[in-house]
Amino acid sequence: MQYLPRHDEHEVVQGFFVLALDVSERRQAEQALRELNETLESRVQERTEALAEVYERLLKEMATREQTQAALRQAQKMEAVGQLTGGIAHDFNNMLTGIIGGLDLIQRYIQSGRHAETQRFIEAAATSANRAAALTHRLLAFARRQPLNLKRVELNELIDSMRDLLSRTLGSHIRIETDLQAGLWAANSDENQLESALLNLVINARDAMPDGGTLRIATANVQLQHQGEIGELAAGRYVTLSVADSGCGMTAKVLASVFEPFFTTKPIGQGTGLGLSMIYGFTRQAGGHVQITSTLGEGTEVRLYLPAHQQQPQTAAVAGEAGGALQAQQGESVLVVEDDPAVRLLVLDVLEMLGYRALEAADGNRAVEVLGTDEHIDLLITDVGLPGMNGRQLADIARQRRPDLLVLFMTGYAEQAASSGFLDPGMDMISKPFNLDELAKRVRDMLIAADRR
């Protein structure tokens, strides 16, 4: 409310003008606005608390889901082991029967002086042992734990060398075509595993074309510009091997399960379901990728992406060629560390037979004691899976005391040895079981390579 004086002509106040403004509505509006703000703040607080609760529940559900998936994977693994156990036990028992029975008969014939009759039992025992070794390697490939012998592989030459075998495998009712890129880069892969993968793919293709058809094998160079362009592959150079058939193809549901262990569409007794799983494991372990496409009624194509081989000086090859004889050249000293007495005795006998001076230790601690003496040692041969101090730890200690010491790892199960960075310069690895010539050549080549440095 405002007051203004009213004057006459003589400037005498005669009265007042009163100006009144009703602010009730404004006050009401301000009050309503305050109440609205308070309501909004309350609602925001309530909503924030509700979202926090939802977030907490989501985290718990994600954790529960991850635990459930982990339990499911473990259950599937145990189921896989259960399915494998019966067949593997049967196969190994047959192989062991051939080995144990053969050795028993050899011993009996030797004791009775019938030496000439032992050869066939020696051959039978060796055959059984080699079959057992091959089965072990296949199982390790399935588990992706088999150390790969990654080296330069000329893929086109490998395919050409297998052409007759593949043709016989397919039969006369299936036509085989090849499209091999000229100037194909060399692949960095395991040649034996790659041969097995190709043969498995061809067998799968054959089974998908019971009434005949066409099988096409192709190779190509691929340059990936960025990571994730194909699967999880990093950018770089790759060589592809594709096997395509004109068979029955697969539904989307079947296609989604083809890499699962023991999944197969073949009748009982005609397939184990391990083929594609093993191929997948081998390819991933070698740093590659598997891509599969299929159209029902038209056919299937499987494409392997393999890292291109990086050109390097062929030091090992030169050393191997120069090795020639496997005998020791200068009576070199070798320290053998192996906890299995039978394996240790075998390696020691082979080395001494070849003219090496062989020292032995049953574990890492004893080996460290030997390394701490004044004994001259040119090469350390050690098992990776030693009890207590493992082979890699022993090698590190040995290198601290003797920086130039050569190290050859022996292993039958070495996931870490297959991984990048396990082997330093002057180190190598040989997989059990190995034959004696292979061991002798590896030792000779390492010593010659060291002399050339």
SULWOTA-V49862 format. One record per residue. SS is DSSP state (a for helix, b for strand, c for the rest). D_LAST is the distance of its C-alpha to the last C-alpha in Angstrom with 2 decimals. Layout:
ss=SS d_last=D_LAST
ss=SS d_last=D_LAST
This chain:
ss=c d_last=106.84
ss=b d_last=107.84
ss=b d_last=111.28
ss=b d_last=112.62
ss=b d_last=116.00
ss=b d_last=118.84
ss=b d_last=120.94
ss=c d_last=124.37
ss=c d_last=125.32
ss=c d_last=125.77
ss=c d_last=122.27
ss=c d_last=123.77
ss=b d_last=121.74
ss=b d_last=123.66
ss=b d_last=121.09
ss=b d_last=117.49
ss=b d_last=115.36
ss=b d_last=113.24
ss=b d_last=109.94
ss=c d_last=108.54
ss=c d_last=105.21
ss=c d_last=104.52
ss=c d_last=100.84
ss=a d_last=101.09
ss=a d_last=99.00
ss=a d_last=96.30
ss=a d_last=96.21
ss=a d_last=96.03
ss=a d_last=93.21
ss=a d_last=91.26
ss=a d_last=91.82
ss=a d_last=90.70
ss=a d_last=87.55
ss=a d_last=86.76
ss=a d_last=87.28
ss=a d_last=85.06
ss=a d_last=82.23
ss=a d_last=82.55
ss=a d_last=82.51
ss=a d_last=79.42
ss=a d_last=77.56
ss=a d_last=78.56
ss=a d_last=77.43
ss=a d_last=74.07
ss=a d_last=73.59
ss=a d_last=74.58
ss=a d_last=72.28
ss=a d_last=69.36
ss=a d_last=69.95
ss=a d_last=70.26
ss=a d_last=66.98
ss=a d_last=65.27
ss=a d_last=66.65
ss=a d_last=65.48
ss=a d_last=61.98
ss=a d_last=61.87
ss=a d_last=63.09
ss=a d_last=60.48
ss=a d_last=57.68
ss=a d_last=59.09
ss=a d_last=59.44
ss=a d_last=55.84
ss=a d_last=54.63
ss=a d_last=56.89
ss=a d_last=55.71
ss=a d_last=52.04
ss=a d_last=52.86
ss=a d_last=54.84
ss=a d_last=52.06
ss=a d_last=49.58
ss=a d_last=52.11
ss=a d_last=52.59
ss=a d_last=48.88
ss=a d_last=48.75
ss=a d_last=51.86
ss=a d_last=50.40
ss=a d_last=47.24
ss=a d_last=49.42
ss=a d_last=51.53
ss=a d_last=48.47
ss=a d_last=47.39
ss=a d_last=50.94
ss=a d_last=51.00
ss=a d_last=47.72
ss=a d_last=48.62
ss=a d_last=51.28
ss=a d_last=49.43
ss=a d_last=46.13
ss=a d_last=47.91
ss=a d_last=49.75
ss=a d_last=46.66
ss=a d_last=44.68
ss=a d_last=47.71
ss=a d_last=47.96
ss=a d_last=44.30
ss=a d_last=44.59
ss=a d_last=47.76
ss=a d_last=45.97
ss=a d_last=43.21
ss=a d_last=45.50
ss=a d_last=48.23
ss=a d_last=45.94
ss=a d_last=44.38
ss=a d_last=47.88
ss=a d_last=49.18
ss=a d_last=46.23
ss=a d_last=47.01
ss=a d_last=50.71
ss=a d_last=50.18
ss=a d_last=47.92
ss=a d_last=50.55
ss=c d_last=53.23
ss=c d_last=51.28
ss=c d_last=51.00
ss=a d_last=47.28
ss=a d_last=47.65
ss=a d_last=48.83
ss=c d_last=45.83
ss=a d_last=43.54
ss=a d_last=45.33
ss=a d_last=45.17
ss=a d_last=41.46
ss=a d_last=41.02
ss=a d_last=43.38
ss=a d_last=41.58
ss=a d_last=38.19
ss=a d_last=39.79
ss=a d_last=41.28
ss=a d_last=38.04
ss=a d_last=36.20
ss=a d_last=39.10
ss=a d_last=38.82
ss=a d_last=35.12
ss=a d_last=35.92
ss=a d_last=38.75
ss=a d_last=36.60
ss=a d_last=34.07
ss=a d_last=37.01
ss=a d_last=38.43
ss=a d_last=35.20
ss=a d_last=34.97
ss=a d_last=38.56
ss=c d_last=37.73
ss=c d_last=34.64
ss=c d_last=32.63
ss=c d_last=30.67
ss=c d_last=26.93
ss=c d_last=26.19
ss=c d_last=23.38
ss=c d_last=23.02
ss=b d_last=21.40
ss=b d_last=22.45
ss=b d_last=25.97
ss=c d_last=28.14
ss=a d_last=31.44
ss=a d_last=33.75
ss=a d_last=32.22
ss=a d_last=32.51
ss=a d_last=36.17
ss=a d_last=36.91
ss=a d_last=35.51
ss=c d_last=37.80
ss=a d_last=40.85
ss=a d_last=42.72
ss=a d_last=42.15
ss=a d_last=43.32
ss=a d_last=46.33
ss=a d_last=47.40
ss=a d_last=46.98
ss=a d_last=49.19
ss=c d_last=51.88
ss=c d_last=54.06
ss=c d_last=56.00
ss=b d_last=53.10
ss=b d_last=51.74
ss=b d_last=48.05
ss=b d_last=46.96
ss=b d_last=43.53
ss=b d_last=42.66
ss=b d_last=38.96
ss=c d_last=37.81
ss=c d_last=36.37
ss=c d_last=33.03
ss=c d_last=32.34
ss=c d_last=29.18
ss=c d_last=26.79
ss=b d_last=27.40
ss=b d_last=25.01
ss=b d_last=26.68
ss=c d_last=26.94
ss=a d_last=28.18
ss=a d_last=30.28
ss=a d_last=31.91
ss=a d_last=32.60
ss=a d_last=34.29
ss=a d_last=36.40
ss=a d_last=37.33
ss=a d_last=38.48
ss=a d_last=40.45
ss=a d_last=42.10
ss=a d_last=43.11
ss=a d_last=44.59
ss=a d_last=46.52
ss=a d_last=47.92
ss=a d_last=48.96
ss=a d_last=50.61
ss=a d_last=52.59
ss=c d_last=53.77
ss=c d_last=55.26
ss=c d_last=57.46
ss=c d_last=59.71
ss=c d_last=56.97
ss=b d_last=55.41
ss=b d_last=52.34
ss=b d_last=48.73
ss=b d_last=46.50
ss=b d_last=42.70
ss=b d_last=41.12
ss=b d_last=37.76
ss=b d_last=37.22
ss=b d_last=34.91
ss=b d_last=35.99
ss=b d_last=35.11
ss=b d_last=36.42
ss=c d_last=37.45
ss=c d_last=37.98
ss=c d_last=37.54
ss=c d_last=40.37
ss=c d_last=41.20
ss=c d_last=40.50
ss=c d_last=40.81
ss=c d_last=38.39
ss=c d_last=35.54
ss=c d_last=33.72
ss=c d_last=33.86
ss=b d_last=31.33
ss=b d_last=30.78
ss=b d_last=31.96
ss=b d_last=32.77
ss=b d_last=36.11
ss=b d_last=37.43
ss=b d_last=41.20
ss=b d_last=43.58
ss=b d_last=47.25
ss=b d_last=50.33
ss=c d_last=54.01
ss=c d_last=55.14
ss=c d_last=57.39
ss=c d_last=55.32
ss=c d_last=55.58
ss=c d_last=57.75
ss=a d_last=56.37
ss=a d_last=56.94
ss=a d_last=54.93
ss=a d_last=52.17
ss=c d_last=51.81
ss=c d_last=51.09
ss=c d_last=48.82
ss=c d_last=45.63
ss=c d_last=47.43
ss=c d_last=46.54
ss=c d_last=49.18
ss=c d_last=51.02
ss=c d_last=52.20
ss=c d_last=55.17
ss=c d_last=55.06
ss=c d_last=57.71
ss=c d_last=57.13
ss=c d_last=54.96
ss=c d_last=53.40
ss=c d_last=50.73
ss=c d_last=49.02
ss=c d_last=48.28
ss=c d_last=44.58
ss=a d_last=43.23
ss=a d_last=43.13
ss=a d_last=42.21
ss=a d_last=39.10
ss=a d_last=38.23
ss=a d_last=38.80
ss=a d_last=36.63
ss=a d_last=33.71
ss=a d_last=33.93
ss=a d_last=34.18
ss=a d_last=31.27
ss=c d_last=29.12
ss=c d_last=30.23
ss=c d_last=33.03
ss=b d_last=36.83
ss=b d_last=39.69
ss=b d_last=42.83
ss=b d_last=45.96
ss=b d_last=49.25
ss=b d_last=52.34
ss=b d_last=55.94
ss=c d_last=58.54
ss=c d_last=59.84
ss=c d_last=57.29
ss=b d_last=53.85
ss=b d_last=50.56
ss=b d_last=47.19
ss=b d_last=43.98
ss=b d_last=41.08
ss=b d_last=37.52
ss=b d_last=35.37
ss=b d_last=31.65
ss=b d_last=28.91
ss=b d_last=27.37
ss=c d_last=23.72
ss=c d_last=21.59
ss=c d_last=19.58
ss=c d_last=15.81
ss=c d_last=12.97
ss=c d_last=13.31
ss=a d_last=9.81
ss=a d_last=11.76
ss=a d_last=14.28
ss=a d_last=12.23
ss=a d_last=10.82
ss=a d_last=14.45
ss=a d_last=15.90
ss=a d_last=13.89
ss=a d_last=14.92
ss=c d_last=18.40
ss=c d_last=20.11
ss=c d_last=19.84
ss=c d_last=20.55
ss=c d_last=18.43
ss=c d_last=16.78
ss=c d_last=17.08
ss=c d_last=19.37
ss=c d_last=16.87
ss=b d_last=18.78
ss=b d_last=19.29
ss=b d_last=21.62
ss=b d_last=23.75
ss=b d_last=25.80
ss=c d_last=28.56
ss=c d_last=32.19
ss=c d_last=33.63
ss=a d_last=34.42
ss=a d_last=34.58
ss=a d_last=31.15
ss=a d_last=29.65
ss=a d_last=31.39
ss=a d_last=30.26
ss=a d_last=26.53
ss=a d_last=26.92
ss=a d_last=28.86
ss=a d_last=26.40
ss=a d_last=23.47
ss=a d_last=25.75
ss=a d_last=27.02
ss=c d_last=23.56
ss=c d_last=23.08
ss=c d_last=21.13
ss=b d_last=22.60
ss=b d_last=23.79
ss=b d_last=25.08
ss=b d_last=27.16
ss=b d_last=28.62
ss=c d_last=31.24
ss=c d_last=30.57
ss=a d_last=28.46
ss=a d_last=30.57
ss=a d_last=30.21
ss=a d_last=26.43
ss=a d_last=26.40
ss=a d_last=28.50
ss=a d_last=26.08
ss=a d_last=23.14
ss=c d_last=25.45
ss=c d_last=25.85
ss=c d_last=24.00
ss=c d_last=22.76
ss=c d_last=19.20
ss=c d_last=17.63
ss=c d_last=14.28
ss=b d_last=15.32
ss=b d_last=18.18
ss=b d_last=20.25
ss=b d_last=22.99
ss=b d_last=25.82
ss=c d_last=26.12
ss=c d_last=29.90
ss=c d_last=30.37
ss=c d_last=33.78
ss=c d_last=33.87
ss=c d_last=30.35
ss=c d_last=28.44
ss=a d_last=24.95
ss=a d_last=23.47
ss=a d_last=25.27
ss=a d_last=24.04
ss=a d_last=20.38
ss=a d_last=21.09
ss=a d_last=22.76
ss=a d_last=20.04
ss=a d_last=17.39
ss=a d_last=19.94
ss=a d_last=20.13
ss=c d_last=16.59
ss=c d_last=14.28
ss=c d_last=11.05
ss=c d_last=13.14
ss=b d_last=12.40
ss=b d_last=15.62
ss=b d_last=17.47
ss=b d_last=20.80
ss=b d_last=23.83
ss=b d_last=26.65
ss=c d_last=29.88
ss=c d_last=30.86
ss=c d_last=28.27
ss=a d_last=29.52
ss=a d_last=27.27
ss=a d_last=24.17
ss=a d_last=25.15
ss=c d_last=25.64
ss=c d_last=23.45
ss=c d_last=21.29
ss=c d_last=21.41
ss=c d_last=17.78
ss=c d_last=15.21
ss=c d_last=11.43
ss=c d_last=10.34
ss=b d_last=13.94
ss=b d_last=15.88
ss=b d_last=19.57
ss=b d_last=21.89
ss=b d_last=25.59
ss=c d_last=28.43
ss=c d_last=30.06
ss=c d_last=27.34
ss=c d_last=27.90
ss=a d_last=26.38
ss=a d_last=24.53
ss=a d_last=22.87
ss=a d_last=21.74
ss=a d_last=20.57
ss=a d_last=18.54
ss=a d_last=16.92
ss=a d_last=15.99
ss=a d_last=14.73
ss=a d_last=12.61
ss=a d_last=10.98
ss=a d_last=10.26
ss=a d_last=8.99
ss=a d_last=6.65
ss=a d_last=5.39
ss=a d_last=5.54
ss=a d_last=3.80
ss=c d_last=0.00
